Amino acid sequence: MTLSNNHHPMLKLITVCQKIITNPYVGVLMSLLLILPSLYIILEDISIIRKEYLFLAIGIPLYLKSLNKIFDEILNSGNDRFK
């Protein structure tokens, strides 16, 4: 009986997770999932400090960073993409 040190499924899972995390479109989606519900709750009563302000403070920079990455990829790809 031989023991195998074959961890390929785990390595594949890790690489897929890394691709998902670094994908800017996932960043935009996650930031919108933070921003929109937070705004809805905050706008009910602005004068009360809530945890949603923290979600908003995290979501907006994530949204801007993800959009910046998407637009940089579009601008740096050249005109080949649109032909």
C-alpha atoms as an extended CHARMM CRD file, in Angstrom:
* protein
*
        83  EXT
         1         1  MET       CA              0.0000000000        0.0000000000        0.0000000000  PROA      1               0.0000000000
         2         2  THR       CA              1.3970000000        3.3790000000       -0.9450000000  PROA      2               0.0000000000
         3         3  LEU       CA              0.5460000000        6.7670000000        0.4070000000  PROA      3               0.0000000000
         4         4  SER       CA              0.0450000000        9.5720000000       -2.0090000000  PROA      4               0.0000000000
         5         5  ASN       CA              0.8730000000       13.1910000000       -1.3800000000  PROA      5               0.0000000000
         6         6  ASN       CA             -1.3960000000       14.2290000000       -4.1920000000  PROA      6               0.0000000000
         7         7  HSD       CA             -3.2510000000       17.4080000000       -3.2100000000  PROA      7               0.0000000000
         8         8  HSD       CA             -4.3750000000       18.5020000000       -6.6660000000  PROA      8               0.0000000000
         9         9  PRO       CA             -8.0720000000       18.9990000000       -5.7860000000  PROA      9               0.0000000000
        10        10  MET       CA             -7.1140000000       21.2780000000       -2.9020000000  PROA      10              0.0000000000
        11        11  LEU       CA             -4.6930000000       23.2440000000       -5.0830000000  PROA      11              0.0000000000
        12        12  LYS       CA             -7.3500000000       23.6260000000       -7.7670000000  PROA      12              0.0000000000
        13        13  LEU       CA             -9.7810000000       24.9210000000       -5.1490000000  PROA      13              0.0000000000
        14        14  ILE       CA             -7.2290000000       27.4380000000       -3.8950000000  PROA      14              0.0000000000
        15        15  THR       CA             -6.4660000000       28.7320000000       -7.4030000000  PROA      15              0.0000000000
        16        16  VAL       CA            -10.1710000000       29.0650000000       -8.2180000000  PROA      16              0.0000000000
        17        17  CYS       CA            -10.7220000000       31.0060000000       -4.9610000000  PROA      17              0.0000000000
        18        18  GLN       CA             -7.8040000000       33.3070000000       -5.7800000000  PROA      18              0.0000000000
        19        19  LYS       CA             -9.2040000000       33.9970000000       -9.2540000000  PROA      19              0.0000000000
        20        20  ILE       CA            -12.6320000000       34.7730000000       -7.7980000000  PROA      20              0.0000000000
        21        21  ILE       CA            -11.2400000000       37.0790000000       -5.1230000000  PROA      21              0.0000000000
        22        22  THR       CA             -9.0560000000       39.0300000000       -7.5460000000  PROA      22              0.0000000000
        23        23  ASN       CA            -11.8000000000       39.3570000000      -10.1780000000  PROA      23              0.0000000000
        24        24  PRO       CA            -12.8900000000       43.0280000000      -10.2240000000  PROA      24              0.0000000000
        25        25  TYR       CA            -16.4440000000       42.1600000000      -11.2460000000  PROA      25              0.0000000000
        26        26  VAL       CA            -16.8490000000       40.1280000000       -8.0640000000  PROA      26              0.0000000000
        27        27  GLY       CA            -15.5460000000       43.1500000000       -6.1410000000  PROA      27              0.0000000000
        28        28  VAL       CA            -18.1750000000       45.3780000000       -7.7150000000  PROA      28              0.0000000000
        29        29  LEU       CA            -20.9220000000       42.8720000000       -6.9010000000  PROA      29              0.0000000000
        30        30  MET       CA            -19.7910000000       42.4230000000       -3.2900000000  PROA      30              0.0000000000
        31        31  SER       CA            -19.4570000000       46.1500000000       -2.7140000000  PROA      31              0.0000000000
        32        32  LEU       CA            -22.9310000000       46.7830000000       -4.1060000000  PROA      32              0.0000000000
        33        33  LEU       CA            -24.2570000000       44.0660000000       -1.8120000000  PROA      33              0.0000000000
        34        34  LEU       CA            -22.7640000000       46.0480000000        1.0740000000  PROA      34              0.0000000000
        35        35  ILE       CA            -23.7010000000       49.5380000000       -0.1000000000  PROA      35              0.0000000000
        36        36  LEU       CA            -27.3180000000       49.2230000000       -1.2190000000  PROA      36              0.0000000000
        37        37  PRO       CA            -28.8420000000       47.5950000000        1.8880000000  PROA      37              0.0000000000
        38        38  SER       CA            -26.7940000000       49.9160000000        4.0920000000  PROA      38              0.0000000000
        39        39  LEU       CA            -28.1070000000       52.9790000000        2.3160000000  PROA      39              0.0000000000
        40        40  TYR       CA            -31.6600000000       51.7210000000        2.6000000000  PROA      40              0.0000000000
        41        41  ILE       CA            -31.3370000000       51.2670000000        6.3730000000  PROA      41              0.0000000000
        42        42  ILE       CA            -29.4170000000       54.5250000000        6.9200000000  PROA      42              0.0000000000
        43        43  LEU       CA            -31.9640000000       56.6010000000        5.0130000000  PROA      43              0.0000000000
        44        44  GLU       CA            -34.7640000000       55.4680000000        7.3210000000  PROA      44              0.0000000000
        45        45  ASP       CA            -33.2860000000       57.5560000000       10.1410000000  PROA      45              0.0000000000
        46        46  ILE       CA            -30.0710000000       59.4430000000        9.4520000000  PROA      46              0.0000000000
        47        47  SER       CA            -29.5570000000       60.7340000000       12.9910000000  PROA      47              0.0000000000
        48        48  ILE       CA            -28.8460000000       57.3080000000       14.5350000000  PROA      48              0.0000000000
        49        49  ILE       CA            -25.3410000000       55.8750000000       14.2700000000  PROA      49              0.0000000000
        50        50  ARG       CA            -25.5940000000       52.3040000000       13.0400000000  PROA      50              0.0000000000
        51        51  LYS       CA            -23.2910000000       49.4830000000       11.9680000000  PROA      51              0.0000000000
        52        52  GLU       CA            -24.3850000000       50.1520000000        8.3970000000  PROA      52              0.0000000000
        53        53  TYR       CA            -22.1310000000       53.2240000000        8.3420000000  PROA      53              0.0000000000
        54        54  LEU       CA            -19.2010000000       50.8190000000        8.7440000000  PROA      54              0.0000000000
        55        55  PHE       CA            -20.5060000000       48.6640000000        5.8830000000  PROA      55              0.0000000000
        56        56  LEU       CA            -20.8130000000       51.7970000000        3.7850000000  PROA      56              0.0000000000
        57        57  ALA       CA            -17.2730000000       52.8610000000        4.6830000000  PROA      57              0.0000000000
        58        58  ILE       CA            -15.9760000000       49.4680000000        3.5520000000  PROA      58              0.0000000000
        59        59  GLY       CA            -18.2110000000       49.1100000000        0.4970000000  PROA      59              0.0000000000
        60        60  ILE       CA            -17.5580000000       52.4200000000       -1.2440000000  PROA      60              0.0000000000
        61        61  PRO       CA            -13.7290000000       52.1250000000       -1.4220000000  PROA      61              0.0000000000
        62        62  LEU       CA            -14.0700000000       48.4930000000       -2.5410000000  PROA      62              0.0000000000
        63        63  TYR       CA            -16.4910000000       49.5990000000       -5.2550000000  PROA      63              0.0000000000
        64        64  LEU       CA            -14.1850000000       52.3730000000       -6.4550000000  PROA      64              0.0000000000
        65        65  LYS       CA            -11.1280000000       50.1150000000       -6.4100000000  PROA      65              0.0000000000
        66        66  SER       CA            -12.9200000000       47.4310000000       -8.4170000000  PROA      66              0.0000000000
        67        67  LEU       CA            -14.2360000000       49.9110000000      -10.9750000000  PROA      67              0.0000000000
        68        68  ASN       CA            -10.7740000000       51.4420000000      -11.2800000000  PROA      68              0.0000000000
        69        69  LYS       CA             -9.3150000000       48.0080000000      -12.0010000000  PROA      69              0.0000000000
        70        70  ILE       CA            -11.9980000000       47.2660000000      -14.6230000000  PROA      70              0.0000000000
        71        71  PHE       CA            -11.4820000000       50.5760000000      -16.4110000000  PROA      71              0.0000000000
        72        72  ASP       CA             -7.6890000000       50.2160000000      -16.2890000000  PROA      72              0.0000000000
        73        73  GLU       CA             -7.9900000000       46.8070000000      -17.9540000000  PROA      73              0.0000000000
        74        74  ILE       CA            -10.2340000000       48.2750000000      -20.6500000000  PROA      74              0.0000000000
        75        75  LEU       CA             -7.9090000000       51.2200000000      -21.3130000000  PROA      75              0.0000000000
        76        76  ASN       CA             -4.7330000000       49.1380000000      -21.2820000000  PROA      76              0.0000000000
        77        77  SER       CA             -6.0910000000       46.3990000000      -23.5340000000  PROA      77              0.0000000000
        78        78  GLY       CA             -5.8250000000       48.6090000000      -26.6090000000  PROA      78              0.0000000000
        79        79  ASN       CA             -8.1140000000       48.8300000000      -29.5850000000  PROA      79              0.0000000000
        80        80  ASP       CA             -7.8000000000       45.1310000000      -30.4980000000  PROA      80              0.0000000000
        81        81  ARG       CA            -10.6480000000       44.2440000000      -28.2160000000  PROA      81              0.0000000000
        82        82  PHE       CA            -13.2070000000       46.3280000000      -30.0830000000  PROA      82              0.0000000000
        83        83  LYS       CA            -12.3920000000       45.1380000000      -33.6180000000  PROA      83              0.0000000000
